[in-house]
Every structure is written in structure tokens, then in C-alpha cells.
């Protein structure tokens, strides 16, 4: 019986060439968002924007996940799971450090009762720019075909979507302060951002240890139990 010749599909290479630019663009936009929020925090005096600058810079590390998976898995004999697991623990440790620092800074502002002035109009402008760029990231990552979305992609996209929700809330917060709400709302928002970072770090560590599907299934059962 005649053997069929080996037929190799350069599918992996085509996939990398197709989606690597998407991941690089989405990753690069994290620096744009951080730039908007840094400028906004300096000009408006917003602690929440300053806290989120640090948060967004951790996303630059998370965003390297899908980039490194696409790069290494086609060049070295290292599984995507091992790359993601190692990166997940590293990012989780960074996130916890950042979150604790932000919570500490916010607690000092709250307990000290310091007068905190925020220019709501400027905060609104830069928070809205950050939110718009965040939405562009989401649109970019949505271009990746569902069958090619590995765990690193899912993790990065999840970070982007949670950031999008938060970045929609920050302009709303700015509008409230612009129309006379207490400027301590800004500090409390920074405090909440710190805890959000720690929760995300814990979830990332659990996903790296047990796998994303197991953690997701556990969370689904937990939320179902609460709702019930």
C-alpha cells in the first residue's frame, strides 16, 4: 500500500502572522491609555486617575501574554500552557504589590481628611479619552477568530473588558464632581481600584494554578449560589 506523503500545513505560522499585529496594537494602546490618565491626573488632581495609571501599566504586562505565546510556541518546544502559567504567577505578584500600594495611599487620604481638589472638567476629558481607547482595544481583540483564542488571549481580553467598565464609570464620577458632588468620591474610587487589582490578581493566580476552566466553573457555581 502506497504511503501518503507527509503534508504540513503552515497553519501556525499563518495564524501568528495574522494575529500578532492585533496583539501588538492592543498592547501598545495600553501605553496610550496610561498617558491619557497620567496627563489627566496631573492636570485635574484626580487620585482615581493616578491609581488607574499604575493599574494600566500592569495591563502592559498582561498584554505581553498573548504576544509571548504567539512568539514562543512557534519557535521553542514550550507549551502555551506553561508560558501562560509562568506569566500568570509573575503578573499576579506584580498586581498584588500595586494593589496594596494604591489601597495604602487611598487609606492615608481618607483617614487624614486632607482637602482634595479635583478639576472635574479636565478629569472628564482625559477619562473619556482613556475609555474610548479602551473600547478600541476591545474592538481589536474581537477580530481574533474564536477558534484561535488561547487562554492568554482570553485573559488579556477579560482585563480589557473590566477596564472598559471601570473607564466608563470614571467619566461619570467626573461629571458628578463637576456638578458639586464631594471630591472624596475620587479617593474612594482609587481605593476601589486598588481592591479590584487585588481581586484580579487572586483570580489570575488561581487560573494559573488550576486552569481557567476550573476557576470559571467554580465562580459560576458561586454566583449561582449567591443569586439563589
C-alpha positions in Angstrom: 0.0 0.0 0.0 1.5 3.3 -1.1 2.2 5.7 1.8 0.7 9.1 1.5 3.3 11.9 1.5 3.6 14.0 4.6 1.5 17.1 4.3 2.4 20.0 6.6 0.1 22.9 6.9 1.9 26.1 7.9 -1.3 27.0 9.9 0.6 28.1 13.0 2.8 30.5 11.0 -0.2 32.0 9.2 -2.1 32.3 12.5 0.9 34.1 14.1 1.3 36.4 11.1 -2.4 37.2 11.1 -2.9 37.9 14.8 0.5 39.1 16.1 -0.2 42.7 14.8 -3.5 42.7 16.5 -2.0 41.8 19.9 0.9 44.2 19.4 -1.6 47.1 18.6 -3.8 46.2 21.6 -0.8 46.0 23.8 0.6 49.4 22.5 -2.7 51.1 23.3 -2.3 50.3 27.0 0.6 52.9 26.9 -1.7 55.4 25.2 -4.4 54.9 27.9 -1.7 55.3 30.7 -0.5 58.5 29.0 -4.1 60.0 28.9 -4.6 59.1 32.6 -1.2 60.3 33.7 -1.8 63.7 32.0 -5.3 63.8 33.4 -4.2 63.0 37.0 -1.6 65.8 36.8 -3.8 68.4 35.3 -7.0 67.6 37.2 -5.5 66.4 40.5 -7.5 63.1 40.3 -6.3 60.4 42.6 -8.5 57.8 40.9 -6.8 58.5 37.5 -3.4 58.3 39.1 -4.3 55.0 40.7 -5.5 53.7 37.4 -2.3 54.7 35.7 -0.5 52.1 37.8 -3.3 49.7 37.1 -3.0 50.2 33.3 0.8 49.7 33.4 0.1 46.2 34.9 -2.1 45.6 31.8 1.0 46.2 29.7 2.5 43.2 31.4 -0.8 41.2 31.0 -0.8 42.2 27.3 2.5 40.6 26.8 0.9 37.2 27.5 -0.7 36.6 24.1 2.2 38.3 22.3 4.7 35.9 24.0 2.5 32.9 23.5 2.3 33.6 19.7 6.0 34.2 19.6 7.4 31.4 21.6 5.1 28.5 20.8 6.2 28.6 17.1 9.9 28.8 17.9 10.6 26.7 21.0 9.4 23.4 22.4 7.5 25.1 25.2 3.8 24.6 25.6 1.4 27.6 25.6 0.0 26.4 28.9 3.5 26.5 30.6 4.2 30.0 29.2 0.8 31.2 30.4 1.2 29.6 33.8 4.6 31.2 34.5 3.5 34.6 33.2 0.3 34.4 35.2 2.1 33.9 38.5 4.5 36.8 37.7 1.7 39.2 36.8 -0.3 38.2 39.8 2.6 39.1 42.1 3.0 42.5 40.4 -0.7 43.2 40.7 -0.8 42.4 44.4 2.1 44.7 45.1 0.5 47.5 43.1 -3.0 47.0 44.6 -1.7 47.1 48.2 0.3 50.3 47.5 -2.8 52.0 46.0 -5.0 51.0 48.9 -2.4 52.3 51.4 -2.2 55.7 49.6 -6.0 55.9 49.4 -6.4 55.0 53.1 -4.0 57.8 54.1 -6.1 60.3 52.1 -9.3 59.1 53.7 -8.1 58.8 57.3 -6.1 62.0 57.1 -9.1 64.1 56.0 -6.9 66.1 53.6 -8.6 68.7 51.4 -8.6 67.1 48.0 -9.3 69.4 45.0 -10.3 67.8 41.6 -10.9 69.7 38.4 -13.9 67.7 37.2 -13.9 69.0 33.7 -10.3 68.0 33.0 -10.8 64.7 34.6 -13.9 64.1 32.4 -11.9 64.8 29.2 -9.0 62.5 29.9 -11.1 59.8 31.5 -13.3 59.8 28.4 -10.2 59.6 26.1 -9.0 56.6 28.1 -12.4 54.9 27.9 -12.5 55.5 24.1 -9.0 54.0 23.6 -10.0 51.1 25.9 -13.0 50.4 23.6 -10.7 50.4 20.6 -8.6 47.7 22.3 -11.7 45.6 22.7 -12.6 46.0 19.1 -9.1 45.0 18.0 -9.1 41.8 20.2 -12.6 40.9 18.9 -11.0 40.4 15.4 -9.3 37.2 16.6 -11.2 34.2 15.5 -12.9 32.3 18.4 -11.1 29.1 17.4 -7.7 30.7 17.8 -8.3 32.4 21.2 -6.0 30.7 23.6 -6.1 31.4 27.4 -3.6 34.2 27.2 -5.9 36.0 24.7 -8.9 35.4 26.9 -7.1 36.7 30.0 -6.0 39.9 28.2 -9.4 40.5 26.7 -11.0 40.0 30.1 -8.7 42.6 31.6 -9.6 45.0 28.8 -13.3 44.5 29.3 -13.2 45.0 33.1 -11.1 48.1 32.4 -13.7 49.3 29.9 -16.4 49.1 32.6 -14.2 51.0 35.1 -13.2 53.6 32.5 -16.9 54.2 31.7 -17.5 54.8 35.4 -14.7 57.3 35.8 -16.2 59.9 33.4 -19.5 59.5 35.3 -17.6 60.2 38.5 -16.1 63.3 37.0 -19.5 64.6 35.9 -20.8 64.1 39.4 -17.9 66.1 40.9 -18.3 68.7 38.2 -21.9 69.3 39.4 -21.0 69.6 43.0 -20.6 66.0 44.4 -17.9 65.5 47.2 -14.4 65.3 45.8 -13.7 62.5 48.3 -15.6 60.3 45.7 -12.4 60.4 43.7 -10.3 59.0 46.6 -12.9 56.3 47.3 -12.7 55.4 43.6 -9.0 55.0 43.8 -9.5 52.8 46.9 -11.9 50.6 44.9 -9.5 50.3 42.0 -6.8 49.0 44.5 -9.1 46.3 45.6 -10.2 45.5 42.1 -6.5 44.9 41.2 -6.0 42.5 44.2 -9.2 40.5 43.3 -8.0 40.2 39.7 -4.5 39.1 40.9 -6.1 36.4 43.1 -8.2 35.1 40.1 -5.2 35.2 37.8 -3.1 33.2 40.4 -5.9 30.6 40.7 -6.3 30.3 36.9 -2.5 29.8 36.6 -2.6 27.1 39.3 -5.8 25.2 38.5 -6.6 26.3 34.9 -9.1 28.9 33.6 -12.0 26.4 33.1 -12.0 25.1 36.6 -11.8 28.6 38.1 -14.6 29.9 35.8 -16.8 26.9 36.6 -16.2 27.5 40.4 -17.1 31.2 40.0 -20.2 30.3 38.1 -21.4 28.0 40.9 -20.5 30.6 43.5 -22.5 33.4 41.8 -25.4 31.0 41.1 -25.4 30.2 44.9 -25.5 33.9 45.8 -28.3 34.7 43.4 -30.3 31.7 44.6 
